[in-house]
Amino acid sequence: MIFFWRRDHVWKSESPPKNPRPAPPRKDGSEPEAFWKDIVPGCRVIVGLHPDQATGGIVTLARAFRRPFAVVPCCTFADDFPERRLADGRAVRTYDDLVQWLRAHGNAEVDFLRFQGMNQVVYDPPARDSA
């Protein structure tokens, strides 16, 4: 089962429905945990393929629910997120800055997918069972 997400809608389906369920309003810019608590526990990984402004939110959501994530970022949207800062205090302005900022969220790793275009994936692998 796949969950589809847009800024204002979430739905669980093999394909998007015609009238997706509206997400609750966001007052402080963060997703309400109550909304996601019924959805995320059924997910093994949270993935975003070119998720635009949702890139940081995917990582935040994955961290909040202790889920691995994988995002293939595309655009930086620096003007939409002026609060994003690198460890040295610089604003996240470029694609490379965004990848660096995403990697700073825990033990994220970077790899490349086998397709043309923006194919760099930032991911937090699932915890391995210790033997």
OpenMM code with the backbone's topology and positions (N, CA, C; nanometers):
from openmm import Vec3, app, unit

residues = "MET ILE PHE PHE TRP ARG ARG ASP HIS VAL TRP LYS SER GLU SER PRO PRO LYS ASN PRO ARG PRO ALA PRO PRO ARG LYS ASP GLY SER GLU PRO GLU ALA PHE TRP LYS ASP ILE VAL PRO GLY CYS ARG VAL ILE VAL GLY LEU HIS PRO ASP GLN ALA THR GLY GLY ILE VAL THR LEU ALA ARG ALA PHE ARG ARG PRO PHE ALA VAL VAL PRO CYS CYS THR PHE ALA ASP ASP PHE PRO GLU ARG ARG LEU ALA ASP GLY ARG ALA VAL ARG THR TYR ASP ASP LEU VAL GLN TRP LEU ARG ALA HIS GLY ASN ALA GLU VAL ASP PHE LEU ARG PHE GLN GLY MET ASN GLN VAL VAL TYR ASP PRO PRO ALA ARG ASP SER ALA".split()
positions = [
    Vec3(0.0847, -0.1176, 0.0000),
    Vec3(0.0000, 0.0000, 0.0000),
    Vec3(0.0895, 0.1243, 0.0000),
    Vec3(0.0499, 0.2244, -0.0719),
    Vec3(0.1274, 0.3471, -0.0847),
    Vec3(0.0451, 0.4639, -0.0324),
    Vec3(0.1112, 0.5531, 0.0397),
    Vec3(0.0473, 0.6771, 0.0828),
    Vec3(0.0944, 0.7873, -0.0095),
    Vec3(0.0022, 0.8597, -0.0655),
    Vec3(0.0337, 0.9746, -0.1482),
    Vec3(0.0153, 1.0999, -0.0646),
    Vec3(0.1006, 1.1979, -0.0844),
    Vec3(0.0946, 1.3184, -0.0030),
    Vec3(0.1108, 1.4415, -0.0908),
    Vec3(0.0288, 1.5406, -0.0611),
    Vec3(0.0432, 1.6756, -0.1146),
    Vec3(0.0358, 1.7674, 0.0033),
    Vec3(0.0683, 1.8914, -0.0144),
    Vec3(0.0648, 1.9855, 0.0977),
    Vec3(-0.0665, 1.9804, 0.1743),
    Vec3(-0.1775, 1.9621, 0.1057),
    Vec3(-0.3069, 1.9711, 0.1718),
    Vec3(-0.3860, 1.8405, 0.1722),
    Vec3(-0.3279, 1.7319, 0.1254),
    Vec3(-0.4015, 1.6061, 0.1181),
    Vec3(-0.3112, 1.4858, 0.1425),
    Vec3(-0.3684, 1.3816, 0.1991),
    Vec3(-0.3006, 1.2528, 0.2154),
    Vec3(-0.3997, 1.1457, 0.1787),
    Vec3(-0.3540, 1.0436, 0.1080),
    Vec3(-0.4424, 0.9329, 0.0803),
    Vec3(-0.3627, 0.8038, 0.0714),
    Vec3(-0.4271, 0.6928, 0.1041),
    Vec3(-0.3677, 0.5599, 0.1027),
    Vec3(-0.4350, 0.4828, -0.0096),
    Vec3(-0.3569, 0.4427, -0.1078),
    Vec3(-0.4169, 0.3792, -0.2235),
    Vec3(-0.3072, 0.3282, -0.3153),
    Vec3(-0.3461, 0.2527, -0.4147),
    Vec3(-0.2533, 0.2165, -0.5200),
    Vec3(-0.2410, 0.3316, -0.6197),
    Vec3(-0.3407, 0.4186, -0.6206),
    Vec3(-0.3373, 0.5373, -0.7053),
    Vec3(-0.4171, 0.6471, -0.6360),
    Vec3(-0.3882, 0.7745, -0.6650),
    Vec3(-0.4583, 0.8827, -0.5974),
    Vec3(-0.6079, 0.8813, -0.6243),
    Vec3(-0.6904, 0.8977, -0.5195),
    Vec3(-0.8349, 0.9053, -0.5399),
    Vec3(-0.8742, 1.0424, -0.5940),
    Vec3(-0.9982, 1.0520, -0.6378),
    Vec3(-1.0458, 1.1791, -0.6921),
    Vec3(-1.0639, 1.2845, -0.5833),
    Vec3(-1.1039, 1.2442, -0.4644),
    Vec3(-1.1258, 1.3382, -0.3545),
    Vec3(-1.0462, 1.2950, -0.2314),
    Vec3(-0.9149, 1.3272, -0.2279),
    Vec3(-0.8341, 1.2842, -0.1138),
    Vec3(-0.8745, 1.3527, 0.0156),
    Vec3(-0.8461, 1.2855, 0.1273),
    Vec3(-0.8780, 1.3366, 0.2604),
    Vec3(-0.7921, 1.4594, 0.2907),
    Vec3(-0.8540, 1.5701, 0.3301),
    Vec3(-0.7730, 1.6889, 0.3600),
    Vec3(-0.6928, 1.6696, 0.4881),
    Vec3(-0.5707, 1.7187, 0.4871),
    Vec3(-0.4869, 1.7171, 0.6067),
    Vec3(-0.5302, 1.8308, 0.6980),
    Vec3(-0.5025, 1.8192, 0.8280),
    Vec3(-0.5392, 1.9267, 0.9199),
    Vec3(-0.4580, 2.0522, 0.8923),
    Vec3(-0.5093, 2.1678, 0.9305),
    Vec3(-0.4351, 2.2919, 0.9067),
    Vec3(-0.3055, 2.2948, 0.9853),
    Vec3(-0.2049, 2.3577, 0.9281),
    Vec3(-0.0753, 2.3720, 0.9935),
    Vec3(-0.0627, 2.5142, 1.0451),
    Vec3(-0.0555, 2.5309, 1.1739),
    Vec3(-0.0467, 2.6647, 1.2324),
    Vec3(0.0977, 2.7084, 1.2532),
    Vec3(0.1845, 2.6140, 1.2920),
    Vec3(0.3226, 2.6513, 1.3212),
    Vec3(0.4213, 2.5949, 1.2196),
    Vec3(0.3739, 2.5451, 1.1087),
    Vec3(0.4618, 2.4923, 1.0061),
    Vec3(0.4973, 2.3456, 1.0234),
    Vec3(0.4565, 2.2830, 1.1325),
    Vec3(0.4871, 2.1418, 1.1521),
    Vec3(0.3597, 2.0590, 1.1376),
    Vec3(0.3773, 1.9341, 1.0984),
    Vec3(0.2625, 1.8462, 1.0826),
    Vec3(0.2161, 1.7989, 1.2200),
    Vec3(0.0885, 1.8023, 1.2474),
    Vec3(0.0378, 1.7540, 1.3756),
    Vec3(0.0614, 1.6036, 1.3905),
    Vec3(0.1234, 1.5651, 1.4997),
    Vec3(0.1530, 1.4235, 1.5228),
    Vec3(0.0265, 1.3398, 1.5259),
    Vec3(-0.0814, 1.3958, 1.5770),
    Vec3(-0.2074, 1.3202, 1.5858),
    Vec3(-0.2535, 1.2742, 1.4478),
    Vec3(-0.2330, 1.3546, 1.3467),
    Vec3(-0.2742, 1.3187, 1.2121),
    Vec3(-0.1918, 1.2015, 1.1597),
    Vec3(-0.0607, 1.2042, 1.1847),
    Vec3(0.0291, 1.1047, 1.1288),
    Vec3(0.0364, 0.9759, 1.2097),
    Vec3(-0.0060, 0.9788, 1.3371),
    Vec3(0.0125, 0.8608, 1.4229),
    Vec3(-0.0643, 0.7386, 1.3758),
    Vec3(-0.1704, 0.7563, 1.3021),
    Vec3(-0.2456, 0.6434, 1.2490),
    Vec3(-0.1895, 0.5939, 1.1154),
    Vec3(-0.1089, 0.6740, 1.0509),
    Vec3(-0.0575, 0.6413, 0.9183),
    Vec3(0.0839, 0.5841, 0.9247),
    Vec3(0.1741, 0.6545, 0.9901),
    Vec3(0.3163, 0.6205, 0.9848),
    Vec3(0.3512, 0.4851, 1.0463),
    Vec3(0.2899, 0.4420, 1.1557),
    Vec3(0.3285, 0.3110, 1.2104),
    Vec3(0.3165, 0.1954, 1.1118),
    Vec3(0.2332, 0.2085, 1.0120),
    Vec3(0.2194, 0.1045, 0.9103),
    Vec3(0.3221, 0.1154, 0.7988),
    Vec3(0.4064, 0.2153, 0.8051),
    Vec3(0.5078, 0.2369, 0.7011),
    Vec3(0.6425, 0.1826, 0.7467),
    Vec3(0.7119, 0.1172, 0.6564),
    Vec3(0.8465, 0.0679, 0.6884),
    Vec3(0.9524, 0.1698, 0.6522),
    Vec3(0.9227, 0.2548, 0.5566),
    Vec3(1.0162, 0.3583, 0.5135),
    Vec3(0.9339, 0.4747, 0.4585),
    Vec3(0.9868, 0.5951, 0.4730),
    Vec3(0.9201, 0.7137, 0.4197),
    Vec3(1.0065, 0.7658, 0.3049),
    Vec3(0.9459, 0.7790, 0.1870),
    Vec3(1.0197, 0.8090, 0.0652),
    Vec3(0.9638, 0.9334, -0.0017),
    Vec3(1.0523, 1.0159, -0.0537),
    Vec3(1.0126, 1.1315, -0.1331),
    Vec3(1.0973, 1.1400, -0.2583),
    Vec3(1.0350, 1.1316, -0.3743),
    Vec3(1.1046, 1.1432, -0.5019),
    Vec3(1.0749, 1.2814, -0.5586),
    Vec3(1.1739, 1.3673, -0.5564),
    Vec3(1.1591, 1.5065, -0.5984),
    Vec3(1.0417, 1.5722, -0.5253),
    Vec3(1.0450, 1.5722, -0.3917),
    Vec3(0.9295, 1.6192, -0.3144),
    Vec3(0.9180, 1.7702, -0.2960),
    Vec3(1.0037, 1.8473, -0.3613),
    Vec3(0.9967, 1.9934, -0.3536),
    Vec3(0.9969, 2.0427, -0.2090),
    Vec3(0.8983, 2.1245, -0.1700),
    Vec3(0.8965, 2.1830, -0.0358),
    Vec3(0.8766, 2.0802, 0.0758),
    Vec3(0.8355, 1.9590, 0.0441),
    Vec3(0.8132, 1.8572, 0.1469),
    Vec3(0.9405, 1.7825, 0.1854),
    Vec3(1.0521, 1.8109, 0.1211),
    Vec3(1.1759, 1.7367, 0.1458),
    Vec3(1.2137, 1.7352, 0.2930),
    Vec3(1.2244, 1.8514, 0.3545),
    Vec3(1.2599, 1.8582, 0.4962),
    Vec3(1.1554, 1.7949, 0.5853),
    Vec3(1.0287, 1.8101, 0.5491),
    Vec3(0.9200, 1.7511, 0.6262),
    Vec3(0.9238, 1.5994, 0.6264),
    Vec3(0.9675, 1.5400, 0.5169),
    Vec3(0.9792, 1.3942, 0.5101),
    Vec3(1.0820, 1.3454, 0.6108),
    Vec3(1.1948, 1.4145, 0.6167),
    Vec3(1.3005, 1.3767, 0.7115),
    Vec3(1.2520, 1.3977, 0.8549),
    Vec3(1.1865, 1.5087, 0.8800),
    Vec3(1.1341, 1.5369, 1.0142),
    Vec3(1.0324, 1.4312, 1.0562),
    Vec3(0.9428, 1.3962, 0.9658),
    Vec3(0.8419, 1.2943, 0.9943),
    Vec3(0.9073, 1.1592, 1.0235),
    Vec3(1.0039, 1.1212, 0.9411),
    Vec3(1.0733, 0.9942, 0.9610),
    Vec3(1.1440, 0.9915, 1.0960),
    Vec3(1.2094, 1.0991, 1.1308),
    Vec3(1.2790, 1.1062, 1.2598),
    Vec3(1.1804, 1.1006, 1.3768),
    Vec3(1.0692, 1.1705, 1.3651),
    Vec3(0.9716, 1.1748, 1.4739),
    Vec3(0.9149, 1.0359, 1.5042),
    Vec3(0.9024, 0.9530, 1.4000),
    Vec3(0.8455, 0.8200, 1.4183),
    Vec3(0.9503, 0.7089, 1.4071),
    Vec3(1.0752, 0.7474, 1.4105),
    Vec3(1.1873, 0.6515, 1.4048),
    Vec3(1.1753, 0.5563, 1.2869),
    Vec3(1.1560, 0.6129, 1.1709),
    Vec3(1.1470, 0.5349, 1.0476),
    Vec3(1.2638, 0.5726, 0.9571),
    Vec3(1.3149, 0.4765, 0.8809),
    Vec3(1.4157, 0.5127, 0.7808),
    Vec3(1.3505, 0.5973, 0.6717),
    Vec3(1.4318, 0.6744, 0.6028),
    Vec3(1.3789, 0.7583, 0.4959),
    Vec3(1.4730, 0.7551, 0.3766),
    Vec3(1.4192, 0.7940, 0.2635),
    Vec3(1.4976, 0.8164, 0.1423),
    Vec3(1.4321, 0.9321, 0.0684),
    Vec3(1.5118, 1.0322, 0.0371),
    Vec3(1.4605, 1.1442, -0.0412),
    Vec3(1.5552, 1.1711, -0.1575),
    Vec3(1.4965, 1.2021, -0.2715),
    Vec3(1.5717, 1.2444, -0.3887),
    Vec3(1.5344, 1.3908, -0.4081),
    Vec3(1.6129, 1.4804, -0.3456),
    Vec3(1.5767, 1.6224, -0.3539),
    Vec3(1.6000, 1.6767, -0.4940),
    Vec3(1.5269, 1.7818, -0.5267),
    Vec3(1.5486, 1.8442, -0.6569),
    Vec3(1.5766, 1.9928, -0.6384),
    Vec3(1.4800, 2.0669, -0.5956),
    Vec3(1.4945, 2.2118, -0.5831),
    Vec3(1.5180, 2.2510, -0.4376),
    Vec3(1.5934, 2.3564, -0.4197),
    Vec3(1.6318, 2.4000, -0.2855),
    Vec3(1.5218, 2.4794, -0.2155),
    Vec3(1.4490, 2.5625, -0.2875),
    Vec3(1.3456, 2.6478, -0.2300),
    Vec3(1.4022, 2.7299, -0.1141),
    Vec3(1.5188, 2.7871, -0.1368),
    Vec3(1.5896, 2.8630, -0.0326),
    Vec3(1.5061, 2.9786, 0.0214),
    Vec3(1.4314, 3.0459, -0.0632),
    Vec3(1.3513, 3.1600, -0.0172),
    Vec3(1.2332, 3.1162, 0.0683),
    Vec3(1.1857, 2.9923, 0.0482),
    Vec3(1.0747, 2.9400, 0.1286),
    Vec3(1.1200, 2.8926, 0.2668),
    Vec3(1.2501, 2.8616, 0.2808),
    Vec3(1.3022, 2.8065, 0.4059),
    Vec3(1.4282, 2.8804, 0.4503),
    Vec3(1.4161, 3.0077, 0.4827),
    Vec3(1.5356, 3.0844, 0.5228),
    Vec3(1.5947, 3.0366, 0.6547),
    Vec3(1.5197, 2.9591, 0.7331),
    Vec3(1.5687, 2.9097, 0.8621),
    Vec3(1.6655, 2.7926, 0.8477),
    Vec3(1.6737, 2.7327, 0.7312),
    Vec3(1.7656, 2.6205, 0.7105),
    Vec3(1.9088, 2.6725, 0.7079),
    Vec3(1.9889, 2.6195, 0.7982),
    Vec3(2.1283, 2.6627, 0.8110),
    Vec3(2.2200, 2.5419, 0.8159),
    Vec3(2.3374, 2.5575, 0.7579),
    Vec3(2.4399, 2.4548, 0.7658),
    Vec3(2.5134, 2.4677, 0.8987),
    Vec3(2.5965, 2.3710, 0.9304),
    Vec3(2.6685, 2.3706, 1.0583),
    Vec3(2.7548, 2.4956, 1.0760),
    Vec3(2.8033, 2.5514, 0.9659),
    Vec3(2.8875, 2.6717, 0.9758),
    Vec3(2.8054, 2.8007, 0.9779),
    Vec3(2.6723, 2.7888, 0.9800),
    Vec3(2.5861, 2.9060, 0.9896),
    Vec3(2.5372, 2.9615, 0.8566),
    Vec3(2.5942, 2.9149, 0.7456),
    Vec3(2.5497, 2.9624, 0.6145),
    Vec3(2.4095, 2.9141, 0.5839),
    Vec3(2.3353, 2.9943, 0.5102),
    Vec3(2.2006, 2.9557, 0.4667),
    Vec3(2.2105, 2.8475, 0.3602),
    Vec3(2.1112, 2.7602, 0.3563),
    Vec3(2.1022, 2.6564, 0.2536),
    Vec3(2.0514, 2.7240, 0.1266),
    Vec3(2.1411, 2.7410, 0.0282),
    Vec3(2.1042, 2.8125, -0.0946),
    Vec3(2.1152, 2.7252, -0.2196),
    Vec3(2.2061, 2.6286, -0.2199),
    Vec3(2.2309, 2.5489, -0.3398),
    Vec3(2.1847, 2.4040, -0.3192),
    Vec3(2.1832, 2.3300, -0.4277),
    Vec3(2.1477, 2.1882, -0.4208),
    Vec3(2.2456, 2.1140, -0.3286),
    Vec3(2.3744, 2.1403, -0.3444),
    Vec3(2.4742, 2.0746, -0.2587),
    Vec3(2.4547, 2.1116, -0.1125),
    Vec3(2.4170, 2.2371, -0.0868),
    Vec3(2.3855, 2.2783, 0.0516),
    Vec3(2.2683, 2.1969, 0.1061),
    Vec3(2.1653, 2.1780, 0.0239),
    Vec3(2.0475, 2.1037, 0.0680),
    Vec3(2.0842, 1.9598, 0.1023),
    Vec3(2.1649, 1.8968, 0.0190),
    Vec3(2.2075, 1.7596, 0.0461),
    Vec3(2.2869, 1.7553, 0.1768),
    Vec3(2.3761, 1.8503, 0.1957),
    Vec3(2.4544, 1.8569, 0.3191),
    Vec3(2.3632, 1.8770, 0.4403),
    Vec3(2.2651, 1.9650, 0.4277),
    Vec3(2.1703, 1.9916, 0.5368),
    Vec3(2.0891, 1.8658, 0.5700),
    Vec3(2.0438, 1.7934, 0.4680),
    Vec3(1.9684, 1.6707, 0.4894),
    Vec3(2.0557, 1.5642, 0.5570),
    Vec3(2.1806, 1.5559, 0.5149),
    Vec3(2.2721, 1.4576, 0.5753),
    Vec3(2.2951, 1.4861, 0.7227),
    Vec3(2.2849, 1.6097, 0.7626),
    Vec3(2.3095, 1.6474, 0.9017),
    Vec3(2.2015, 1.5947, 0.9956),
    Vec3(2.0930, 1.5444, 0.9408),
    Vec3(1.9845, 1.4890, 1.0225),
    Vec3(2.0150, 1.3431, 1.0543),
    Vec3(2.0981, 1.3206, 1.1523),
    Vec3(2.1276, 1.1832, 1.1944),
    Vec3(2.2389, 1.1214, 1.1129),
    Vec3(2.2235, 0.9942, 1.0831),
    Vec3(2.3266, 0.9176, 1.0128),
    Vec3(2.2952, 0.9011, 0.8658),
    Vec3(2.2427, 1.0018, 0.8033),
    Vec3(2.2014, 0.9915, 0.6633),
    Vec3(2.3221, 0.9681, 0.5728),
    Vec3(2.2988, 0.8889, 0.4710),
    Vec3(2.4002, 0.8579, 0.3715),
    Vec3(2.3543, 0.9099, 0.2363),
    Vec3(2.4460, 0.9120, 0.1400),
    Vec3(2.4149, 0.9618, 0.0058),
    Vec3(2.4605, 0.8584, -0.0965),
    Vec3(2.3802, 0.8426, -0.2000),
    Vec3(2.4155, 0.7539, -0.3105),
    Vec3(2.3521, 0.8117, -0.4366),
    Vec3(2.3725, 0.7459, -0.5478),
    Vec3(2.3141, 0.7896, -0.6743),
    Vec3(2.2275, 0.6782, -0.7310),
    Vec3(2.1105, 0.7156, -0.7815),
    Vec3(2.0200, 0.6205, -0.8448),
    Vec3(2.0537, 0.6117, -0.9933),
    Vec3(2.0159, 0.5036, -1.0550),
    Vec3(2.0525, 0.4790, -1.1948),
    Vec3(1.9485, 0.5339, -1.2911),
    Vec3(1.9356, 0.6651, -1.2950),
    Vec3(1.8546, 0.7308, -1.3968),
    Vec3(1.9127, 0.8689, -1.4201),
    Vec3(1.8761, 0.9297, -1.5295),
    Vec3(1.9278, 1.0609, -1.5670),
    Vec3(1.8610, 1.1707, -1.4850),
    Vec3(1.9300, 1.2801, -1.4662),
    Vec3(1.8730, 1.3955, -1.3973),
    Vec3(1.9154, 1.4004, -1.2514),
    Vec3(1.8347, 1.4663, -1.1709),
    Vec3(1.8635, 1.4787, -1.0282),
    Vec3(1.8428, 1.3421, -0.9647),
    Vec3(1.9507, 1.2684, -0.9457),
    Vec3(1.9405, 1.1289, -0.9036),
    Vec3(2.0145, 1.0997, -0.7734),
    Vec3(2.0509, 1.2024, -0.7008),
    Vec3(2.1191, 1.1818, -0.5740),
    Vec3(2.0163, 1.1537, -0.4649),
    Vec3(2.0326, 1.0435, -0.3936),
    Vec3(1.9396, 1.0057, -0.2884),
    Vec3(2.0081, 1.0215, -0.1534),
    Vec3(1.9392, 1.0866, -0.0616),
    Vec3(1.9840, 1.0981, 0.0772),
    Vec3(1.8949, 1.0034, 0.1554),
    Vec3(1.9561, 0.9136, 0.2298),
    Vec3(1.8752, 0.8126, 0.2977),
    Vec3(1.9332, 0.7777, 0.4340),
    Vec3(1.8456, 0.7312, 0.5166),
    Vec3(1.8804, 0.6810, 0.6488),
    Vec3(1.8444, 0.5335, 0.6448),
    Vec3(1.9433, 0.4467, 0.6344),
    Vec3(1.9106, 0.3051, 0.6221),
    Vec3(1.8405, 0.2511, 0.7456),
    Vec3(1.7599, 0.1469, 0.7283),
    Vec3(1.6934, 0.0879, 0.8431),
    Vec3(1.7966, 0.0310, 0.9406),
    Vec3(1.7607, 0.0291, 1.0672),
    Vec3(1.8501, -0.0272, 1.1695),
    Vec3(1.8691, -0.1746, 1.1402),
    Vec3(1.9909, -0.2189, 1.1532),
    Vec3(2.0206, -0.3605, 1.1301),
    Vec3(2.0069, -0.4367, 1.2611),
    Vec3(1.9517, -0.5556, 1.2503),
    Vec3(1.9425, -0.6414, 1.3673),
    Vec3(2.0824, -0.6867, 1.4042),
    Vec3(2.1187, -0.6739, 1.5308),
    Vec3(2.2501, -0.7197, 1.5720),
    Vec3(2.2449, -0.8702, 1.5982),
    Vec3(2.3431, -0.9389, 1.5451),
    Vec3(2.3445, -1.0848, 1.5563),
    Vec3(2.4341, -1.1287, 1.6690),
] * unit.nanometer
topology = app.Topology()
chain = topology.addChain("A")
for resn in residues:
    res = topology.addResidue(resn, chain)
    for name in ("N", "CA", "C"):
        topology.addAtom(name, app.Element.getBySymbol(name[0]), res)
